[in-house]
């Protein structure tokens, strides 16, 4: 596995999830057995998804010199990630402040968006590495 | 504006996000396939080089080496 990908997965993805993990741990220690949407029902993962997208775009923009893959691929992937980041931001703004939004629905939506951002970010890092 | 705060927008947003991720994977897949297609055998002798297409026969390779060395074919 490329070094850059490992570094990104550890420092930009895993460590960013620590606050949610600590919240779950504290709830467990206190004996509160809640559902998963108690911890991510406020759109926390949408914020993390935007962070992942921003890092990925930064990796694609911070490019030095021509590569074997050319310019079209980073541009296409960067465009998809920009759309994904905008969508995540809009969802965070609308879902978390909507009075009708149920935590379970917010959690489900943010999980899907976060997973998509993770996949797109991995592709961006691998392109940078290529 | 009402659409933004409706459950429909959450569904549309989720679909857009999944499609974007799929687009990224597809773009990377196409790039990998194109790179594989452009692979071949590069022969370099005394600063002169020739790239043969993948699947070149032994006879072609030997002929190319002789030509690069300046020998008779």
N, CA and C atoms of all chains as a GROMACS GRO file, in nm:
protein
  609
    1UNK      N    1   0.085  -0.120   0.000
    1UNK     CA    2   0.000   0.000   0.000
    1UNK      C    3   0.089   0.125   0.000
    2UNK      N    4   0.058   0.222  -0.085
    2UNK     CA    5   0.144   0.341  -0.092
    2UNK      C    6   0.150   0.416   0.041
    3UNK      N    7   0.270   0.473   0.069
    3UNK     CA    8   0.291   0.544   0.196
    3UNK      C    9   0.194   0.660   0.214
    4UNK      N   10   0.173   0.733   0.104
    4UNK     CA   11   0.087   0.852   0.113
    4UNK      C   12  -0.057   0.813   0.151
    5UNK      N   13  -0.102   0.699   0.097
    5UNK     CA   14  -0.238   0.652   0.126
    5UNK      C   15  -0.250   0.614   0.274
    6UNK      N   16  -0.147   0.545   0.325
    6UNK     CA   17  -0.149   0.504   0.466
    6UNK      C   18  -0.149   0.628   0.556
    7UNK      N   19  -0.065   0.725   0.521
    7UNK     CA   20  -0.055   0.848   0.600
    7UNK      C   21  -0.190   0.922   0.601
    8UNK      N   22  -0.254   0.926   0.484
    8UNK     CA   23  -0.383   0.993   0.473
    8UNK      C   24  -0.489   0.919   0.554
    9UNK      N   25  -0.490   0.785   0.542
    9UNK     CA   26  -0.590   0.706   0.614
    9UNK      C   27  -0.575   0.721   0.766
   10UNK      N   28  -0.451   0.730   0.812
   10UNK     CA   29  -0.428   0.739   0.957
   10UNK      C   30  -0.456   0.881   1.007
   11UNK      N   31  -0.394   0.980   0.943
   11UNK     CA   32  -0.398   1.115   1.001
   11UNK      C   33  -0.519   1.198   0.956
   12UNK      N   34  -0.574   1.171   0.840
   12UNK     CA   35  -0.687   1.252   0.794
   12UNK      C   36  -0.821   1.180   0.812
   13UNK      N   37  -0.818   1.049   0.817
   13UNK     CA   38  -0.946   0.977   0.826
   13UNK      C   39  -0.966   0.919   0.967
   14UNK      N   40  -0.873   0.835   1.010
   14UNK     CA   41  -0.893   0.765   1.137
   14UNK      C   42  -0.892   0.861   1.256
   15UNK      N   43  -0.796   0.952   1.259
   15UNK     CA   44  -0.786   1.042   1.374
   15UNK      C   45  -0.905   1.139   1.378
   16UNK      N   46  -0.958   1.173   1.260
   16UNK     CA   47  -1.076   1.261   1.257
   16UNK      C   48  -1.198   1.193   1.318
   17UNK      N   49  -1.197   1.059   1.318
   17UNK     CA   50  -1.311   0.984   1.373
   17UNK      C   51  -1.300   0.965   1.525
   18UNK      N   52  -1.186   1.006   1.582
   18UNK     CA   53  -1.163   0.984   1.725
   18UNK      C   54  -1.272   1.048   1.814
   19UNK      N   55  -1.312   1.175   1.789
   19UNK     CA   56  -1.416   1.233   1.876
   19UNK      C   57  -1.544   1.152   1.881
   20UNK      N   58  -1.585   1.097   1.766
   20UNK     CA   59  -1.706   1.015   1.762
   20UNK      C   60  -1.684   0.885   1.840
   21UNK      N   61  -1.564   0.829   1.825
   21UNK     CA   62  -1.531   0.707   1.898
   21UNK      C   63  -1.528   0.731   2.048
   22UNK      N   64  -1.473   0.846   2.089
   22UNK     CA   65  -1.466   0.879   2.233
   22UNK      C   66  -1.607   0.898   2.287
   23UNK      N   67  -1.695   0.964   2.211
   23UNK     CA   68  -1.833   0.983   2.254
   23UNK      C   69  -1.901   0.848   2.275
   24UNK      N   70  -1.878   0.755   2.183
   24UNK     CA   71  -1.936   0.621   2.195
   24UNK      C   72  -1.880   0.548   2.317
   25UNK      N   73  -1.748   0.568   2.341
   25UNK     CA   74  -1.682   0.502   2.455
   25UNK      C   75  -1.737   0.555   2.587
   26UNK      N   76  -1.751   0.688   2.595
   26UNK     CA   77  -1.803   0.749   2.718
   26UNK      C   78  -1.945   0.700   2.745
   27UNK      N   79  -2.026   0.693   2.638
   27UNK     CA   80  -2.164   0.645   2.654
   27UNK      C   81  -2.164   0.501   2.702
   28UNK      N   82  -2.071   0.421   2.650
   28UNK     CA   83  -2.062   0.280   2.691
   28UNK      C   84  -2.022   0.269   2.838
   29UNK      N   85  -1.923   0.352   2.878
   29UNK     CA   86  -1.876   0.347   3.018
   29UNK      C   87  -1.986   0.391   3.113
   30UNK      N   88  -2.066   0.489   3.071
   30UNK     CA   89  -2.175   0.536   3.155
   30UNK      C   90  -2.295   0.443   3.154
   31UNK      N   91  -2.288   0.339   3.074
   31UNK     CA   92  -2.396   0.242   3.071
   31UNK      C   93  -2.512   0.281   2.981
   32UNK      N   94  -2.491   0.384   2.899
   32UNK     CA   95  -2.598   0.425   2.806
   32UNK      C   96  -2.585   0.341   2.680
   33UNK      N   97  -2.680   0.260   2.652
   33UNK     CA   98  -2.674   0.178   2.532
   33UNK      C   99  -2.769   0.238   2.428
   34UNK      N  100  -2.713   0.322   2.346
   34UNK     CA  101  -2.794   0.387   2.243
   34UNK      C  102  -2.767   0.330   2.106
   35UNK      N  103  -2.846   0.374   2.012
   35UNK     CA  104  -2.825   0.331   1.873
   35UNK      C  105  -2.711   0.413   1.812
   36UNK      N  106  -2.666   0.370   1.695
   36UNK     CA  107  -2.552   0.439   1.631
   36UNK      C  108  -2.586   0.583   1.596
   37UNK      N  109  -2.715   0.610   1.572
   37UNK     CA  110  -2.750   0.747   1.533
   37UNK      C  111  -2.749   0.846   1.650
   38UNK      N  112  -2.726   0.794   1.771
   38UNK     CA  113  -2.708   0.885   1.885
   38UNK      C  114  -2.575   0.961   1.872
   39UNK      N  115  -2.480   0.901   1.800
   39UNK     CA  116  -2.346   0.961   1.790
   39UNK      C  117  -2.323   1.034   1.659
   40UNK      N  118  -2.394   0.993   1.556
   40UNK     CA  119  -2.374   1.058   1.425
   40UNK      C  120  -2.505   1.114   1.369
   41UNK      N  121  -2.602   1.131   1.455
   41UNK     CA  122  -2.733   1.177   1.410
   41UNK      C  123  -2.743   1.326   1.388
   42UNK      N  124  -2.635   1.399   1.415
   42UNK     CA  125  -2.637   1.545   1.394
   42UNK      C  126  -2.556   1.587   1.271
   43UNK      N  127  -2.521   1.492   1.191
   43UNK     CA  128  -2.449   1.524   1.067
   43UNK      C  129  -2.299   1.537   1.084
   44UNK      N  130  -2.245   1.476   1.190
   44UNK     CA  131  -2.100   1.485   1.213
   44UNK      C  132  -2.020   1.427   1.096
   45UNK      N  133  -2.071   1.316   1.044
   45UNK     CA  134  -1.998   1.251   0.934
   45UNK      C  135  -1.999   1.336   0.807
   46UNK      N  136  -2.102   1.420   0.792
   46UNK     CA  137  -2.105   1.508   0.674
   46UNK      C  138  -1.991   1.609   0.681
   47UNK      N  139  -1.966   1.659   0.802
   47UNK     CA  140  -1.852   1.752   0.820
   47UNK      C  141  -1.720   1.683   0.787
   48UNK      N  142  -1.707   1.560   0.837
   48UNK     CA  143  -1.583   1.485   0.810
   48UNK      C  144  -1.570   1.455   0.660
   49UNK      N  145  -1.684   1.430   0.594
   49UNK     CA  146  -1.681   1.404   0.449
   49UNK      C  147  -1.631   1.528   0.374
   50UNK      N  148  -1.675   1.646   0.417
   50UNK     CA  149  -1.627   1.769   0.353
   50UNK      C  150  -1.476   1.784   0.375
   51UNK      N  151  -1.429   1.750   0.494
   51UNK     CA  152  -1.285   1.757   0.522
   51UNK      C  153  -1.206   1.661   0.433
   52UNK      N  154  -1.259   1.540   0.416
   52UNK     CA  155  -1.192   1.442   0.330
   52UNK      C  156  -1.186   1.493   0.187
   53UNK      N  157  -1.299   1.550   0.140
   53UNK     CA  158  -1.304   1.601   0.002
   53UNK      C  159  -1.203   1.716  -0.016
   54UNK      N  160  -1.197   1.805   0.085
   54UNK     CA  161  -1.106   1.919   0.075
   54UNK      C  162  -0.960   1.871   0.067
   55UNK      N  163  -0.926   1.772   0.150
   55UNK     CA  164  -0.791   1.716   0.146
   55UNK      C  165  -0.761   1.654   0.010
   56UNK      N  166  -0.861   1.581  -0.043
   56UNK     CA  167  -0.843   1.514  -0.172
   56UNK      C  168  -0.821   1.615  -0.284
   57UNK      N  169  -0.899   1.723  -0.284
   57UNK     CA  170  -0.882   1.826  -0.387
   57UNK      C  171  -0.744   1.892  -0.372
   58UNK      N  172  -0.703   1.914  -0.248
   58UNK     CA  173  -0.571   1.970  -0.222
   58UNK      C  174  -0.460   1.882  -0.277
   59UNK      N  175  -0.478   1.750  -0.263
   59UNK     CA  176  -0.379   1.657  -0.317
   59UNK      C  177  -0.372   1.665  -0.469
   60UNK      N  178  -0.491   1.680  -0.532
   60UNK     CA  179  -0.494   1.683  -0.678
   60UNK      C  180  -0.440   1.815  -0.734
   61UNK      N  181  -0.468   1.926  -0.660
   61UNK     CA  182  -0.422   2.057  -0.706
   61UNK      C  183  -0.273   2.073  -0.681
   62UNK      N  184  -0.228   2.027  -0.564
   62UNK     CA  185  -0.087   2.041  -0.528
   62UNK      C  186  -0.001   1.945  -0.606
   63UNK      N  187  -0.007   1.957  -0.735
   63UNK     CA  188   0.060   1.862  -0.822
   63UNK      C  189   0.188   1.926  -0.875
   64UNK      N  190   0.292   1.844  -0.886
   64UNK     CA  191   0.416   1.899  -0.939
   64UNK      C  192   0.458   1.826  -1.066
   65UNK      N  193   0.438   1.894  -1.177
   65UNK     CA  194   0.483   1.841  -1.304
   65UNK      C  195   0.388   1.741  -1.368
   66UNK      N  196   0.409   1.714  -1.498
   66UNK     CA  197   0.322   1.622  -1.568
   66UNK      C  198   0.346   1.479  -1.524
   67UNK      N  199   0.240   1.400  -1.523
   67UNK     CA  200   0.254   1.260  -1.485
   67UNK      C  201   0.211   1.172  -1.600
   68UNK      N  202   0.230   1.043  -1.578
   68UNK     CA  203   0.196   0.948  -1.682
   68UNK      C  204   0.046   0.950  -1.712
   69UNK      N  205  -0.035   0.976  -1.608
   69UNK     CA  206  -0.179   0.971  -1.626
   69UNK      C  207  -0.234   1.094  -1.696
   70UNK      N  208  -0.151   1.198  -1.716
   70UNK     CA  209  -0.197   1.318  -1.784
   70UNK      C  210  -0.279   1.408  -1.693
   71UNK      N  211  -0.344   1.510  -1.754
   71UNK     CA  212  -0.417   1.608  -1.674
   71UNK      C  213  -0.566   1.578  -1.666
   72UNK      N  214  -0.617   1.500  -1.763
   72UNK     CA  215  -0.762   1.478  -1.771
   72UNK      C  216  -0.815   1.403  -1.649
   73UNK      N  217  -0.740   1.302  -1.606
   73UNK     CA  218  -0.788   1.220  -1.494
   73UNK      C  219  -0.800   1.300  -1.364
   74UNK      N  220  -0.695   1.373  -1.321
   74UNK     CA  221  -0.710   1.454  -1.200
   74UNK      C  222  -0.822   1.556  -1.210
   75UNK      N  223  -0.840   1.613  -1.330
   75UNK     CA  224  -0.947   1.711  -1.348
   75UNK      C  225  -1.084   1.645  -1.330
   76UNK      N  226  -1.102   1.529  -1.391
   76UNK     CA  227  -1.231   1.460  -1.382
   76UNK      C  228  -1.261   1.420  -1.238
   77UNK      N  229  -1.162   1.360  -1.172
   77UNK     CA  230  -1.182   1.316  -1.034
   77UNK      C  231  -1.202   1.438  -0.942
   78UNK      N  232  -1.126   1.544  -0.966
   78UNK     CA  233  -1.142   1.667  -0.887
   78UNK      C  234  -1.281   1.726  -0.903
   79UNK      N  235  -1.335   1.719  -1.023
   79UNK     CA  236  -1.471   1.769  -1.047
   79UNK      C  237  -1.574   1.688  -0.970
   80UNK      N  238  -1.561   1.556  -0.976
   80UNK     CA  239  -1.654   1.470  -0.901
   80UNK      C  240  -1.646   1.499  -0.751
   81UNK      N  241  -1.525   1.516  -0.703
   81UNK     CA  242  -1.507   1.540  -0.558
   81UNK      C  243  -1.564   1.677  -0.519
   82UNK      N  244  -1.549   1.775  -0.609
   82UNK     CA  245  -1.605   1.908  -0.580
   82UNK      C  246  -1.758   1.900  -0.569
   83UNK      N  247  -1.820   1.823  -0.660
   83UNK     CA  248  -1.967   1.805  -0.654
   83UNK      C  249  -2.005   1.734  -0.523
   84UNK      N  250  -1.927   1.633  -0.489
   84UNK     CA  251  -1.952   1.556  -0.367
   84UNK      C  252  -1.941   1.646  -0.243
   85UNK      N  253  -1.841   1.733  -0.244
   85UNK     CA  254  -1.820   1.823  -0.130
   85UNK      C  255  -1.935   1.923  -0.119
   86UNK      N  256  -1.981   1.975  -0.232
   86UNK     CA  257  -2.093   2.069  -0.231
   86UNK      C  258  -2.220   2.000  -0.180
   87UNK      N  259  -2.240   1.876  -0.226
   87UNK     CA  260  -2.358   1.801  -0.182
   87UNK      C  261  -2.354   1.776  -0.032
   88UNK      N  262  -2.237   1.736   0.018
   88UNK     CA  263  -2.224   1.711   0.162
   88UNK      C  264  -2.249   1.838   0.242
   89UNK      N  265  -2.199   1.951   0.193
   89UNK     CA  266  -2.220   2.078   0.264
   89UNK      C  267  -2.368   2.116   0.265
   90UNK      N  268  -2.434   2.100   0.150
   90UNK     CA  269  -2.577   2.133   0.142
   90UNK      C  270  -2.659   2.041   0.233
   91UNK      N  271  -2.623   1.912   0.232
   91UNK     CA  272  -2.696   1.818   0.318
   91UNK      C  273  -2.676   1.851   0.465
   92UNK      N  274  -2.554   1.890   0.501
   92UNK     CA  275  -2.529   1.927   0.641
   92UNK      C  276  -2.614   2.049   0.679
   93UNK      N  277  -2.616   2.148   0.589
   93UNK     CA  278  -2.690   2.271   0.618
   93UNK      C  279  -2.840   2.244   0.628
   94UNK      N  280  -2.892   2.158   0.544
   94UNK     CA  281  -3.037   2.138   0.541
   94UNK      C  282  -3.084   2.031   0.639
   95UNK      N  283  -3.011   1.919   0.646
   95UNK     CA  284  -3.057   1.808   0.731
   95UNK      C  285  -3.046   1.842   0.880
   96UNK      N  286  -2.935   1.901   0.918
   96UNK     CA  287  -2.914   1.921   1.061
   96UNK      C  288  -3.002   2.033   1.117
   97UNK      N  289  -3.044   2.125   1.031
   97UNK     CA  290  -3.126   2.234   1.082
   97UNK      C  291  -3.273   2.220   1.043
   98UNK      N  292  -3.308   2.106   0.983
   98UNK     CA  293  -3.447   2.083   0.948
   98UNK      C  294  -3.520   2.027   1.069
   99UNK      N  295  -3.633   2.088   1.108
   99UNK     CA  296  -3.704   2.038   1.226
   99UNK      C  297  -3.762   1.898   1.206
  100UNK      N  298  -3.782   1.861   1.079
  100UNK     CA  299  -3.844   1.731   1.052
  100UNK      C  300  -3.742   1.619   1.040
  101UNK      N  301  -3.613   1.655   1.037
  101UNK     CA  302  -3.510   1.553   1.015
  101UNK      C  303  -3.498   1.461   1.136
  102UNK      N  304  -3.513   1.332   1.112
  102UNK     CA  305  -3.498   1.235   1.221
  102UNK      C  306  -3.350   1.195   1.228
  103UNK      N  307  -3.298   1.176   1.349
  103UNK     CA  308  -3.156   1.140   1.363
  103UNK      C  309  -3.119   1.015   1.284
  104UNK      N  310  -3.210   0.919   1.278
  104UNK     CA  311  -3.178   0.794   1.206
  104UNK      C  312  -3.159   0.822   1.058
  105UNK      N  313  -3.243   0.911   1.004
  105UNK     CA  314  -3.231   0.942   0.860
  105UNK      C  315  -3.104   1.023   0.833
  106UNK      N  316  -3.075   1.119   0.923
  106UNK     CA  317  -2.952   1.198   0.908
  106UNK      C  318  -2.830   1.106   0.914
  107UNK      N  319  -2.834   1.012   1.010
  107UNK     CA  320  -2.720   0.920   1.026
  107UNK      C  321  -2.703   0.832   0.902
  108UNK      N  322  -2.814   0.781   0.851
  108UNK     CA  323  -2.807   0.695   0.732
  108UNK      C  324  -2.752   0.770   0.612
  109UNK      N  325  -2.806   0.891   0.590
  109UNK     CA  326  -2.760   0.971   0.476
  109UNK      C  327  -2.612   1.006   0.491
  110UNK      N  328  -2.574   1.048   0.612
  110UNK     CA  329  -2.434   1.090   0.629
  110UNK      C  330  -2.338   0.971   0.617
  111UNK      N  331  -2.383   0.853   0.657
  111UNK     CA  332  -2.297   0.734   0.641
  111UNK      C  333  -2.269   0.707   0.493
  112UNK      N  334  -2.373   0.718   0.411
  112UNK     CA  335  -2.355   0.693   0.266
  112UNK      C  336  -2.263   0.799   0.206
  113UNK      N  337  -2.286   0.927   0.242
  113UNK     CA  338  -2.205   1.035   0.185
  113UNK      C  339  -2.060   1.022   0.233
  114UNK      N  340  -2.042   0.985   0.360
  114UNK     CA  341  -1.906   0.969   0.414
  114UNK      C  342  -1.833   0.856   0.341
  115UNK      N  343  -1.903   0.745   0.320
  115UNK     CA  344  -1.841   0.633   0.249
  115UNK      C  345  -1.802   0.673   0.107
  116UNK      N  346  -1.890   0.749   0.041
  116UNK     CA  347  -1.860   0.795  -0.095
  116UNK      C  348  -1.737   0.885  -0.094
  117UNK      N  349  -1.730   0.975   0.004
  117UNK     CA  350  -1.614   1.065   0.014
  117UNK      C  351  -1.486   0.986   0.039
  118UNK      N  352  -1.498   0.880   0.118
  118UNK     CA  353  -1.382   0.796   0.148
  118UNK      C  354  -1.330   0.728   0.020
  119UNK      N  355  -1.422   0.676  -0.059
  119UNK     CA  356  -1.384   0.610  -0.185
  119UNK      C  357  -1.320   0.712  -0.280
  120UNK      N  358  -1.387   0.828  -0.294
  120UNK     CA  359  -1.335   0.931  -0.386
  120UNK      C  360  -1.198   0.982  -0.338
  121UNK      N  361  -1.183   1.000  -0.207
  121UNK     CA  362  -1.055   1.046  -0.152
  121UNK      C  363  -0.944   0.945  -0.176
  122UNK      N  364  -0.977   0.817  -0.161
  122UNK     CA  365  -0.876   0.712  -0.185
  122UNK      C  366  -0.830   0.715  -0.331
  123UNK      N  367  -0.927   0.732  -0.422
  123UNK     CA  368  -0.891   0.740  -0.565
  123UNK      C  369  -0.799   0.860  -0.588
  124UNK      N  370  -0.832   0.975  -0.526
  124UNK     CA  371  -0.751   1.096  -0.545
  124UNK      C  372  -0.608   1.075  -0.496
  125UNK      N  373  -0.595   1.012  -0.379
  125UNK     CA  374  -0.461   0.989  -0.324
  125UNK      C  375  -0.382   0.893  -0.414
  126UNK      N  376  -0.450   0.790  -0.463
  126UNK     CA  377  -0.382   0.694  -0.550
  126UNK      C  378  -0.339   0.759  -0.681
  127UNK      N  379  -0.421   0.852  -0.734
  127UNK     CA  380  -0.383   0.924  -0.856
  127UNK      C  381  -0.259   1.009  -0.830
  128UNK      N  382  -0.258   1.074  -0.714
  128UNK     CA  383  -0.144   1.159  -0.676
  128UNK      C  384  -0.016   1.076  -0.668
  129UNK      N  385  -0.035   0.955  -0.618
  129UNK     CA  386   0.080   0.866  -0.598
  129UNK      C  387   0.132   0.812  -0.730
  130UNK      N  388   0.041   0.799  -0.830
  130UNK     CA  389   0.076   0.735  -0.958
  130UNK      C  390   0.175   0.819  -1.037
  131UNK      N  391  -3.693   2.634  -0.230
  131UNK     CA  392  -3.632   2.630  -0.095
  131UNK      C  393  -3.690   2.516  -0.011
  132UNK      N  394  -3.818   2.491  -0.030
  132UNK     CA  395  -3.880   2.382   0.046
  132UNK      C  396  -3.817   2.247   0.010
  133UNK      N  397  -3.778   2.237  -0.118
  133UNK     CA  398  -3.719   2.110  -0.163
  133UNK      C  399  -3.592   2.079  -0.085
  134UNK      N  400  -3.512   2.186  -0.056
  134UNK     CA  401  -3.385   2.166   0.016
  134UNK      C  402  -3.407   2.101   0.151
  135UNK      N  403  -3.518   2.135   0.215
  135UNK     CA  404  -3.543   2.083   0.350
  135UNK      C  405  -3.634   1.960   0.350
  136UNK      N  406  -3.665   1.911   0.231
  136UNK     CA  407  -3.754   1.794   0.224
  136UNK      C  408  -3.672   1.665   0.223
  137UNK      N  409  -3.735   1.553   0.261
  137UNK     CA  410  -3.664   1.424   0.256
  137UNK      C  411  -3.616   1.388   0.116
  138UNK      N  412  -3.685   1.443   0.015
  138UNK     CA  413  -3.644   1.414  -0.124
  138UNK      C  414  -3.503   1.463  -0.150
  139UNK      N  415  -3.468   1.578  -0.093
  139UNK     CA  416  -3.334   1.632  -0.116
  139UNK      C  417  -3.228   1.541  -0.057
  140UNK      N  418  -3.259   1.483   0.059
  140UNK     CA  419  -3.163   1.389   0.120
  140UNK      C  420  -3.141   1.271   0.027
  141UNK      N  421  -3.251   1.223  -0.035
  141UNK     CA  422  -3.238   1.109  -0.127
  141UNK      C  423  -3.157   1.148  -0.251
  142UNK      N  424  -3.188   1.267  -0.304
  142UNK     CA  425  -3.116   1.314  -0.423
  142UNK      C  426  -2.967   1.332  -0.390
  143UNK      N  427  -2.939   1.394  -0.274
  143UNK     CA  428  -2.801   1.418  -0.232
  143UNK      C  429  -2.724   1.289  -0.215
  144UNK      N  430  -2.791   1.191  -0.154
  144UNK     CA  431  -2.725   1.061  -0.135
  144UNK      C  432  -2.692   0.997  -0.270
  145UNK      N  433  -2.788   1.006  -0.362
  145UNK     CA  434  -2.766   0.948  -0.495
  145UNK      C  435  -2.651   1.019  -0.566
  146UNK      N  436  -2.649   1.152  -0.557
  146UNK     CA  437  -2.542   1.230  -0.621
  146UNK      C  438  -2.406   1.190  -0.563
  147UNK      N  439  -2.401   1.175  -0.431
  147UNK     CA  440  -2.274   1.138  -0.366
  147UNK      C  441  -2.225   1.002  -0.414
  148UNK      N  442  -2.317   0.907  -0.420
  148UNK     CA  443  -2.278   0.772  -0.465
  148UNK      C  444  -2.233   0.775  -0.611
  149UNK      N  445  -2.305   0.852  -0.694
  149UNK     CA  446  -2.267   0.862  -0.835
  149UNK      C  447  -2.129   0.926  -0.851
  150UNK      N  448  -2.100   1.028  -0.769
  150UNK     CA  449  -1.968   1.092  -0.776
  150UNK      C  450  -1.857   0.993  -0.741
  151UNK      N  451  -1.880   0.915  -0.635
  151UNK     CA  452  -1.780   0.815  -0.597
  151UNK      C  453  -1.762   0.713  -0.709
  152UNK      N  454  -1.875   0.672  -0.768
  152UNK     CA  455  -1.866   0.575  -0.879
  152UNK      C  456  -1.794   0.637  -0.998
  153UNK      N  457  -1.817   0.766  -1.022
  153UNK     CA  458  -1.747   0.836  -1.131
  153UNK      C  459  -1.597   0.839  -1.109
  154UNK      N  460  -1.557   0.865  -0.985
  154UNK     CA  461  -1.413   0.866  -0.952
  154UNK      C  462  -1.351   0.729  -0.980
  155UNK      N  463  -1.420   0.625  -0.934
  155UNK     CA  464  -1.367   0.489  -0.953
  155UNK      C  465  -1.361   0.456  -1.102
  156UNK      N  466  -1.467   0.495  -1.175
  156UNK     CA  467  -1.471   0.466  -1.319
  156UNK      C  468  -1.359   0.539  -1.392
  157UNK      N  469  -1.335   0.666  -1.356
  157UNK     CA  470  -1.229   0.745  -1.421
  157UNK      C  471  -1.093   0.681  -1.395
  158UNK      N  472  -1.072   0.637  -1.272
  158UNK     CA  473  -0.945   0.571  -1.239
  158UNK      C  474  -0.932   0.440  -1.315
  159UNK      N  475  -1.044   0.367  -1.327
  159UNK     CA  476  -1.042   0.240  -1.400
  159UNK      C  477  -1.006   0.260  -1.546
  160UNK      N  478  -1.066   0.362  -1.608
  160UNK     CA  479  -1.036   0.390  -1.749
  160UNK      C  480  -0.888   0.426  -1.765
  161UNK      N  481  -0.835   0.505  -1.671
  161UNK     CA  482  -0.694   0.545  -1.678
  161UNK      C  483  -0.602   0.423  -1.668
  162UNK      N  484  -0.638   0.330  -1.578
  162UNK     CA  485  -0.556   0.209  -1.562
  162UNK      C  486  -0.559   0.126  -1.690
  163UNK      N  487  -0.679   0.112  -1.749
  163UNK     CA  488  -0.691   0.034  -1.873
  163UNK      C  489  -0.610   0.098  -1.986
  164UNK      N  490  -0.616   0.232  -1.995
  164UNK     CA  491  -0.542   0.301  -2.101
  164UNK      C  492  -0.392   0.284  -2.082
  165UNK      N  493  -0.349   0.288  -1.956
  165UNK     CA  494  -0.206   0.273  -1.930
  165UNK      C  495  -0.159   0.133  -1.966
  166UNK      N  496  -0.245   0.033  -1.932
  166UNK     CA  497  -0.210  -0.106  -1.967
  166UNK      C  498  -0.197  -0.122  -2.117
  167UNK      N  499  -0.290  -0.055  -2.190
  167UNK     CA  500  -0.290  -0.067  -2.335
  167UNK      C  501  -0.164  -0.006  -2.397
  168UNK      N  502  -0.112   0.100  -2.333
  168UNK     CA  503   0.003   0.168  -2.391
  168UNK      C  504   0.136   0.102  -2.352
  169UNK      N  505   0.125  -0.007  -2.275
  169UNK     CA  506   0.248  -0.075  -2.236
  169UNK      C  507   0.310  -0.149  -2.355
  170UNK      N  508   0.437  -0.168  -2.350
  170UNK     CA  509   0.504  -0.240  -2.457
  170UNK      C  510   0.645  -0.268  -2.414
  171UNK      N  511   0.729  -0.301  -2.510
  171UNK     CA  512   0.868  -0.331  -2.481
  171UNK      C  513   0.956  -0.218  -2.533
  172UNK      N  514   1.029  -0.157  -2.441
  172UNK     CA  515   1.117  -0.048  -2.483
  172UNK      C  516   1.261  -0.102  -2.488
  173UNK      N  517   1.324  -0.088  -2.603
  173UNK     CA  518   1.462  -0.135  -2.619
  173UNK      C  519   1.550  -0.012  -2.637
  174UNK      N  520   1.652  -0.002  -2.553
  174UNK     CA  521   1.743   0.113  -2.562
  174UNK      C  522   1.886   0.063  -2.571
  175UNK      N  523   1.953   0.100  -2.679
  175UNK     CA  524   2.093   0.060  -2.698
  175UNK      C  525   2.172   0.182  -2.743
  176UNK      N  526   2.279   0.212  -2.671
  176UNK     CA  527   2.367   0.325  -2.705
  176UNK      C  528   2.289   0.455  -2.724
  177UNK      N  529   2.196   0.482  -2.638
  177UNK     CA  530   2.122   0.608  -2.644
  177UNK      C  531   2.007   0.609  -2.743
  178UNK      N  532   2.002   0.508  -2.829
  178UNK     CA  533   1.889   0.501  -2.923
  178UNK      C  534   1.784   0.407  -2.866
  179UNK      N  535   1.658   0.445  -2.881
  179UNK     CA  536   1.555   0.360  -2.823
  179UNK      C  537   1.437   0.343  -2.918
  180UNK      N  538   1.374   0.229  -2.903
  180UNK     CA  539   1.255   0.196  -2.983
  180UNK      C  540   1.155   0.129  -2.891
  181UNK      N  541   1.028   0.167  -2.904
  181UNK     CA  542   0.925   0.099  -2.824
  181UNK      C  543   0.844   0.008  -2.915
  182UNK      N  544   0.848  -0.120  -2.882
  182UNK     CA  545   0.769  -0.217  -2.958
  182UNK      C  546   0.636  -0.239  -2.888
  183UNK      N  547   0.533  -0.265  -2.966
  183UNK     CA  548   0.402  -0.290  -2.908
  183UNK      C  549   0.403  -0.419  -2.828
  184UNK      N  550   0.311  -0.426  -2.728
  184UNK     CA  551   0.305  -0.546  -2.645
  184UNK      C  552   0.267  -0.666  -2.734
  185UNK      N  553   0.335  -0.775  -2.718
  185UNK     CA  554   0.304  -0.892  -2.798
  185UNK      C  555   0.393  -0.906  -2.921
  186UNK      N  556   0.498  -0.822  -2.926
  186UNK     CA  557   0.589  -0.831  -3.042
  186UNK      C  558   0.660  -0.966  -3.040
  187UNK      N  559   0.683  -1.021  -3.157
  187UNK     CA  560   0.742  -1.155  -3.165
  187UNK      C  561   0.893  -1.148  -3.136
  188UNK      N  562   0.952  -1.265  -3.105
  188UNK     CA  563   1.095  -1.273  -3.079
  188UNK      C  564   1.175  -1.224  -3.200
  189UNK      N  565   1.123  -1.257  -3.318
  189UNK     CA  566   1.190  -1.218  -3.442
  189UNK      C  567   1.194  -1.064  -3.453
  190UNK      N  568   1.083  -1.000  -3.423
  190UNK     CA  569   1.077  -0.853  -3.427
  190UNK      C  570   1.175  -0.792  -3.328
  191UNK      N  571   1.179  -0.853  -3.208
  191UNK     CA  572   1.267  -0.800  -3.103
  191UNK      C  573   1.414  -0.811  -3.145
  192UNK      N  574   1.449  -0.930  -3.197
  192UNK     CA  575   1.587  -0.951  -3.241
  192UNK      C  576   1.624  -0.856  -3.356
  193UNK      N  577   1.531  -0.840  -3.449
  193UNK     CA  578   1.556  -0.751  -3.563
  193UNK      C  579   1.575  -0.607  -3.516
  194UNK      N  580   1.497  -0.569  -3.419
  194UNK     CA  581   1.509  -0.432  -3.366
  194UNK      C  582   1.642  -0.412  -3.296
  195UNK      N  583   1.684  -0.512  -3.218
  195UNK     CA  584   1.814  -0.504  -3.148
  195UNK      C  585   1.928  -0.491  -3.249
  196UNK      N  586   1.921  -0.572  -3.356
  196UNK     CA  587   2.026  -0.567  -3.459
  196UNK      C  588   2.028  -0.429  -3.524
  197UNK      N  589   1.908  -0.379  -3.552
  197UNK     CA  590   1.900  -0.249  -3.620
  197UNK      C  591   1.959  -0.139  -3.530
  198UNK      N  592   1.927  -0.145  -3.400
  198UNK     CA  593   1.979  -0.043  -3.308
  198UNK      C  594   2.131  -0.052  -3.294
  199UNK      N  595   2.183  -0.176  -3.307
  199UNK     CA  596   2.328  -0.195  -3.298
  199UNK      C  597   2.398  -0.156  -3.429
  200UNK      N  598   2.319  -0.138  -3.531
  200UNK     CA  599   2.377  -0.103  -3.660
  200UNK      C  600   2.420  -0.223  -3.740
  201UNK      N  601   2.373  -0.342  -3.700
  201UNK     CA  602   2.409  -0.462  -3.774
  201UNK      C  603   2.314  -0.481  -3.891
  202UNK      N  604   2.351  -0.573  -3.978
  202UNK     CA  605   2.264  -0.604  -4.091
  202UNK      C  606   2.145  -0.686  -4.044
  203UNK      N  607   2.029  -0.661  -4.096
  203UNK     CA  608   1.911  -0.738  -4.054
  203UNK      C  609   1.917  -0.883  -4.101
   0.00000   0.00000   0.00000
